[in-house]
Amino acid sequence: MINKAIVWFRNDLRVHDNEALSEALRMADEVIPVFVFDERVFGPKTPFGFDKTGVKRTQFIIECVTDLRKSIENLGSDLIVRTGITEDIIFDISTQLKASWVFCNRERTSEEVAVQDALEQKLWTQGMEMRYSRGKMLYYTSDLPFPITHTPDTFTSFRKEVEKYVPVRVPLPSPISLATIDKSIETGDIPSLLDFGFEEITATPRFRGGESAALAQLEYYLWKSDNVARYKKTRNKMLGWDYSSKLSPYLAQGCISPKTIYDEIKKTIENESFDKAALTFSSSNTSNSGGNLGWIQEETLNENLKNILSKMSENEITSPIVVPGGFIILKINQIKKEKKNQNIEQEVLKIMNIKKNNQLNQFSKIYFNKVKKNLLINEF
């Protein structure tokens, strides 16, 4: 018997670092990718008379789904696209194809939760299971050093707790191939703006939706333009394409994962140079000199740093070390050991003098206390 799984794409419109897709491929013989344009999200108005999903966002998501379909086709399969009530459509496809599971990214906002709960109840009636992933986060909830109910109230407290103990996981690779989906089911057409009551956009948008565009923008921002090196100076500006990463809409629709962005920044340190990474990302005063602190005497380091650096060799780089106000990353360029010519007799004499002075101070205090008991002394 062939085990089949539905992968319900939601706000994770990518094939790279997609946990739901990876888990489905691990557990099932055949994976059927599905995306639904929910008619309750696309088309209707809010109680205040606004479009539930505006024309530009609708166009962006259409482009995201179009790009996702191309990626899946390149892997040998296809994306089933439908418009309607999501929980009804996913249930009907699952029943028709006799799938064992539906894999999806878990959402936490009320409308999305209502949809996934309704679908899960329908699947239970037929003995099918929902399998959830949390692929939108930089950190996995199971990796956190505290229960979810004990999550710190402020981001700074959260960051300090997490950075100490939790490494960011490596992004999952894109699948090499996907099995051809069942020919008995139609893949469906991707709707246009006209299908949702909008006129077609004639101007060329600056934001082009999709995983391909997201990865291209990341490459542009980090590598081609080197704009990330000017981030500290431009981050508060409001106009211009190059003042920020422009990755927010791609993160919102899951065209790129936070782990992928983090991994690319790490590559800047590993593949380019520590000096360039310091110039690009550091907020320290030493960033302009490539983070160079010069020679540091071991005696001036606190015990934590001393323990960490004592285990390292030249050209090694530390993991992030939490310090007040943030964290630091250190690289040892060179280790120099100096021999000190010490006169043993002089050092012994110094120690004896220190001990002698300590004893004299102690005797003086004792004598003073005795006198103080017998006499009234005015202290100024």
Secondary structure, DSSP 8 states (H G I E B T S, - for coil): ---EEEEE-SS---STT-HHHHHHHHH-SEEEEEEEEETTTSS-B-TTSSBSS-HHHHHHHHHHHHHHHHHHHHTT---EEEEE-HHHHHHHHHHHHT-SEEEEE---SHHHHHHHHHHHHHHHTTT-EEEEE-TT-SS-GGGSSS-GGG--SSHHHHHHHHHHH----------S------TTS-------GGGGT-----S--S---SHHHHHHHHHIIIIIS-GGGGHHHHTT--SSGGGS---HHHHHTTSS-HHHHHHHHHHIIIII-HHHHHHHH--SGGGGGTT------GGGS-HHHHHHHHT--TT-B---EEETTEEE--B------------HHHHHHHHHHHHHHHHHHHHHHHHHHHHHHHS-----
